[in-house]
Amino acid sequence: MASCHSITKIEGELSGDPLDLKMFESTDWELNEPGEEDTTKFDVMAPTVVHPKQPDVVKSTHYESFQYTPFEVGIVRQFTFSSNLQRMSIIARTLGEDHFSLYVKGSPEMIASLCLSNTVPVDFHEVLLRYTQHGYRVIALAWKMLPKMNYVKTQRVTRDQVENELEFLGLLVMENRLKPETAPVIRQLNQADIRTIMVTGDNMLTALSVARDCEMIGGNEKVILVDGYNPTNSAPATIKWMYADNTKIEPVAEMYTEVDSLDSSNTLIKIDEDNQKFHFALTGKSWAVIKQYFPDILPKLAVRGAVFARMSPEQKAQLVEVLQELGYYVGMCGDGANDCGALKTAHAGISLSEAEASVASPFTSKQPNIECVPTVIRSGRATLTTTFGIFKYMACYSLIQFTSVLILYWIQANLTDFGFLYIDLVVVVTLSITFSRTDAFDKLTRQQVPASLMSAQPILSLMLQTAIQVVFQVGAFLYIQTEPWFEAFVPNEEDDYASYEFATIFCISLFQYISLAVVFSKGHPFRKTIFSNRLFLGNIIIVVALSAWITIYPLPFMVDLLELRMPPYILFRVLIVIAGGINFLLSIITESFVLDGYIRKRIGEATENCIATKQYQYMVVEKEMVDDSEWPPVDQLTSDLTNLLRNESSGTANAAFTLTSDHGNRASSSDSKLQQGSIPETDADVNAFAVSPSSQPSFPTENLESSPVLKRVSLNDAHVHLDQSGFPAPSGEPPYTIADDLTLMEESLGFPEPRSPEPLLPGGDNIFEMQTSHEMTAL
């Protein structure tokens, strides 16, 4: 716990995986990294040293001149965590000892497969089952002495040469509580009809427990484990389906690659007469088998799958691709290098850390939890709504101006230069800039934003709004000609366009530009109201006031600058303003109540009933499963979950898995789960425990402090020494460090024959336990 990690110091602060940090802090040890002078002092690479905060000494077994040496452990080689190997290890040497040691930690299944069989307790799987079923994060620890290895060999040896024939030490059990943000976020996504899927490298039973705790799986919803087996000489590849609700689970009849192999005598029943809602859960090993031998089942597993455990980085990316092929829009959360492939493949990748994952994902959260997922979705929907609104506004602005020019061309006139500039710079540009400042709506809704600009609703909106503006411009142009004081425009060579027609068309078009900006700036359900956008609201007030001023009572310099010939009567000018108001009301009613109400509903029904595209493939798969009540086939047999763990363990050596940081968040969004390194992300609520595999814990344990089985790893007295009182270093001797010992060792490039190692604990119990008594702390 003090040495097998990837922690380093950056500017004097410990940095690394959050759970590595928690584990190391619980030991009450210190980590010292060598400086440049330490490396050059002895012409060798000085190791990272860990030692108890309380000074301690240990009896030397190698050098007679130093009977007692400071208790320090030097980390001389590190084999980093690999998701494919499911473990990490380090080679270390305790100061004064005559041999190096290998310390390994990783998934229980993998570590158990690498250990000597006589060191693994017979009840290993039963104890592991008890902890994983209750959502605890379990890591196995192992050790091995390297008696015939010197420093040079430690730097050249490969991990395959040393990570074998290990001695099993025990299980490190961590209670990683749900963050307070997790369950509300999952609930919010479910209410918005957004699927949430957990994809993790952790143990299946732990993942299932976490999925229920965070409400990713409902309390009354069934979970069916899908367990795939590779073909053997005597049997084809098979799939077993079994319920995962109890310790004794009900398996479902097997599915074979050979149809004739299915025993027709199995009694088939429905999954659940009362509740047809069920979810699938499977491991990376089963995913690989199904992908190779049963590819036609993958769409069904993707549509109803809720938990994907022990998944490798490649398999995570494969799952995202399958979901995309079914028509889903996939968002992926991740915080480690293991997630980079899936983050890059997903439509929206969210990194929960600033490590490797942030390079592969377009979004990086400042907070290491999934609270950012609804924010990204809400912001994405608001952005798309804003984009569509701006697109329609700019299109209508061009069409309105085009209509004005065509009408004036009819009488051989045109908009003046400053008329164009005022419309473009003062009205349209300012409104376009402040238009997009409206924030996203506070809550997610089930309503979906249009996914395409070329869909029926945006095009119909554009056409109807343009028609309304054309009608009002043409009506104003015709109405002014009926006034008794009206004088028609006379074309001239000086391009003097001042006329009643130009003034009328120009003034009413000003209100149309403003009206459309308000109409297309939609609020609920994707954006807040325009009243929350103070810049936009202030901009509207200013341009409305300017337009009314120019229309009703312009100053002489305005008239000269814009080349206007204003109607002689104020009443007519007020009628233009009133017409602009009526234009606005008609446009807002058409957009809000007709297009977003009745028309949208009808378009949605027509699209669902008549348009069958790849986007709805997942709906087809879902309908097939609902209609087929006898799939998957269920029988009345029972099977022990312990066998599932054994099967998972037996396939570990040939399978590619990953350990991921699920339980700091205990969830993933649509989308999925987040991973980093060998142990998961955490928060201040994490508790680390050392547990004997041979213990028989009883659950639930509401107070872990008082549990007779779980011992909190505080290690306040964690000075591992072989003497009862801890002798001080002999007076008069120079300070003795691990670097000195390492240099003296290198001079001989070898070791004396090692002495017989003492048993790990009295009685030879191969467990990992921290004895906090005064006399001894032993591994």
JOTA-V753483 format. One record per backbone hydrogen bond with DSSP energy under -1.0 kcal/mol. CO is the residue of the C=O (numbers start at 1). NH is the residue of the N-H. If there is no record, write none. Layout:
co:CO nh:NH
co:CO nh:NH
This chain:
co:3 nh:5
co:8 nh:15
co:10 nh:13
co:13 nh:10
co:15 nh:8
co:17 nh:21
co:18 nh:22
co:19 nh:23
co:20 nh:24
co:21 nh:25
co:22 nh:26
co:24 nh:27
co:25 nh:28
co:28 nh:53
co:30 nh:51
co:32 nh:49
co:35 nh:39
co:36 nh:40
co:37 nh:41
co:48 nh:75
co:49 nh:32
co:50 nh:73
co:51 nh:30
co:56 nh:71
co:58 nh:69
co:67 nh:60
co:69 nh:58
co:70 nh:72
co:72 nh:95
co:73 nh:50
co:74 nh:93
co:75 nh:48
co:77 nh:91
co:79 nh:89
co:82 nh:86
co:86 nh:107
co:87 nh:82
co:88 nh:105
co:89 nh:79
co:90 nh:103
co:91 nh:76
co:91 nh:77
co:92 nh:101
co:93 nh:74
co:94 nh:97
co:96 nh:61
co:100 nh:146
co:101 nh:92
co:102 nh:144
co:103 nh:90
co:104 nh:142
co:105 nh:88
co:106 nh:140
co:107 nh:111
co:108 nh:112
co:109 nh:113
co:114 nh:166
co:116 nh:119
co:121 nh:124
co:123 nh:127
co:124 nh:128
co:125 nh:129
co:126 nh:130
co:127 nh:131
co:128 nh:132
co:129 nh:133
co:131 nh:136
co:132 nh:135
co:137 nh:174
co:139 nh:172
co:140 nh:106
co:141 nh:169
co:141 nh:170
co:142 nh:104
co:143 nh:167
co:144 nh:102
co:146 nh:100
co:150 nh:154
co:151 nh:155
co:153 nh:157
co:159 nh:163
co:162 nh:164
co:166 nh:116
co:167 nh:143
co:170 nh:141
co:171 nh:691
co:172 nh:139
co:173 nh:689
co:174 nh:137
co:175 nh:687
co:179 nh:182
co:181 nh:185
co:182 nh:186
co:183 nh:187
co:184 nh:188
co:185 nh:189
co:186 nh:190
co:187 nh:191
co:188 nh:192
co:189 nh:194
co:190 nh:193
co:198 nh:308
co:200 nh:311
co:202 nh:310
co:203 nh:207
co:204 nh:208
co:205 nh:209
co:206 nh:210
co:207 nh:211
co:208 nh:212
co:209 nh:213
co:210 nh:214
co:211 nh:216
co:211 nh:217
co:212 nh:215
co:218 nh:221
co:222 nh:279
co:223 nh:244
co:224 nh:281
co:225 nh:242
co:227 nh:240
co:229 nh:238
co:235 nh:232
co:237 nh:257
co:238 nh:229
co:239 nh:255
co:240 nh:227
co:241 nh:252
co:242 nh:225
co:247 nh:641
co:249 nh:639
co:250 nh:243
co:252 nh:241
co:255 nh:239
co:258 nh:261
co:259 nh:262
co:263 nh:266
co:277 nh:222
co:279 nh:224
co:280 nh:306
co:280 nh:307
co:281 nh:226
co:282 nh:309
co:283 nh:287
co:284 nh:288
co:285 nh:289
co:286 nh:290
co:287 nh:291
co:288 nh:292
co:289 nh:293
co:290 nh:294
co:294 nh:297
co:297 nh:301
co:298 nh:302
co:299 nh:303
co:300 nh:304
co:301 nh:305
co:304 nh:280
co:306 nh:198
co:307 nh:282
co:308 nh:200
co:309 nh:284
co:312 nh:316
co:313 nh:317
co:314 nh:318
co:315 nh:319
co:316 nh:320
co:317 nh:321
co:318 nh:322
co:319 nh:323
co:320 nh:324
co:321 nh:325
co:322 nh:326
co:323 nh:328
co:324 nh:327
co:326 nh:618
co:330 nh:347
co:330 nh:348
co:332 nh:350
co:334 nh:352
co:336 nh:339
co:337 nh:340
co:339 nh:343
co:340 nh:344
co:341 nh:345
co:342 nh:346
co:348 nh:332
co:349 nh:363
co:350 nh:334
co:351 nh:365
co:355 nh:358
co:356 nh:359
co:357 nh:361
co:363 nh:351
co:367 nh:369
co:370 nh:373
co:372 nh:376
co:373 nh:377
co:374 nh:378
co:375 nh:379
co:376 nh:380
co:377 nh:381
co:378 nh:382
co:379 nh:383
co:380 nh:384
co:381 nh:385
co:382 nh:386
co:383 nh:387
co:384 nh:388
co:385 nh:389
co:386 nh:390
co:387 nh:391
co:388 nh:392
co:389 nh:393
co:390 nh:394
co:391 nh:395
co:392 nh:396
co:393 nh:397
co:394 nh:398
co:395 nh:399
co:396 nh:400
co:397 nh:401
co:398 nh:402
co:399 nh:403
co:400 nh:404
co:401 nh:405
co:402 nh:406
co:403 nh:407
co:404 nh:408
co:405 nh:409
co:406 nh:410
co:408 nh:413
co:409 nh:412
co:416 nh:420
co:417 nh:421
co:418 nh:422
co:419 nh:423
co:420 nh:424
co:421 nh:425
co:422 nh:426
co:422 nh:427
co:423 nh:428
co:424 nh:429
co:427 nh:431
co:428 nh:432
co:429 nh:433
co:430 nh:434
co:431 nh:435
co:434 nh:437
co:439 nh:528
co:452 nh:455
co:455 nh:459
co:456 nh:460
co:457 nh:461
co:458 nh:462
co:459 nh:463
co:460 nh:464
co:461 nh:465
co:462 nh:466
co:463 nh:467
co:464 nh:468
co:465 nh:469
co:466 nh:470
co:467 nh:471
co:468 nh:472
co:469 nh:473
co:470 nh:474
co:471 nh:475
co:472 nh:476
co:473 nh:477
co:474 nh:478
co:475 nh:479
co:476 nh:480
co:479 nh:482
co:480 nh:483
co:483 nh:486
co:499 nh:503
co:500 nh:504
co:501 nh:505
co:502 nh:506
co:503 nh:507
co:504 nh:508
co:505 nh:509
co:506 nh:510
co:507 nh:511
co:508 nh:512
co:509 nh:513
co:510 nh:514
co:511 nh:515
co:512 nh:516
co:513 nh:517
co:514 nh:518
co:515 nh:519
co:516 nh:520
co:520 nh:522
co:523 nh:526
co:523 nh:527
co:526 nh:441
co:529 nh:532
co:532 nh:534
co:533 nh:537
co:534 nh:538
co:535 nh:539
co:536 nh:540
co:537 nh:541
co:538 nh:542
co:539 nh:543
co:540 nh:544
co:541 nh:545
co:542 nh:546
co:543 nh:547
co:544 nh:548
co:545 nh:549
co:546 nh:550
co:547 nh:551
co:548 nh:552
co:549 nh:553
co:555 nh:559
co:556 nh:560
co:557 nh:561
co:558 nh:562
co:559 nh:564
co:569 nh:573
co:570 nh:574
co:571 nh:575
co:572 nh:576
co:573 nh:577
co:574 nh:578
co:575 nh:579
co:576 nh:580
co:577 nh:581
co:578 nh:582
co:579 nh:583
co:580 nh:584
co:581 nh:585
co:582 nh:586
co:583 nh:587
co:584 nh:588
co:585 nh:589
co:586 nh:590
co:587 nh:591
co:588 nh:592
co:589 nh:593
co:589 nh:594
co:590 nh:595
co:591 nh:596
co:593 nh:598
co:594 nh:599
co:597 nh:601
co:598 nh:602
co:599 nh:603
co:600 nh:604
co:601 nh:605
co:602 nh:606
co:603 nh:607
co:604 nh:608
co:605 nh:609
co:606 nh:610
co:607 nh:611
co:613 nh:616
co:614 nh:617
co:616 nh:620
co:617 nh:621
co:618 nh:622
co:619 nh:623
co:620 nh:624
co:621 nh:625
co:622 nh:626
co:623 nh:627
co:624 nh:628
co:627 nh:629
co:628 nh:631
co:634 nh:269
co:639 nh:249
co:640 nh:643
co:641 nh:645
co:642 nh:646
co:643 nh:647
co:644 nh:648
co:645 nh:649
co:646 nh:650
co:647 nh:651
co:649 nh:652
co:660 nh:662
co:662 nh:666
co:671 nh:670
co:683 nh:686
co:687 nh:175
co:688 nh:713
co:689 nh:173
co:690 nh:711
co:691 nh:171
co:692 nh:695
co:711 nh:690
co:712 nh:714
co:715 nh:718
co:717 nh:719
co:719 nh:721
co:730 nh:733
co:737 nh:741
co:738 nh:742
co:739 nh:743
co:740 nh:744
co:741 nh:745
co:742 nh:746
co:743 nh:747
co:745 nh:749
co:761 nh:764
co:765 nh:767
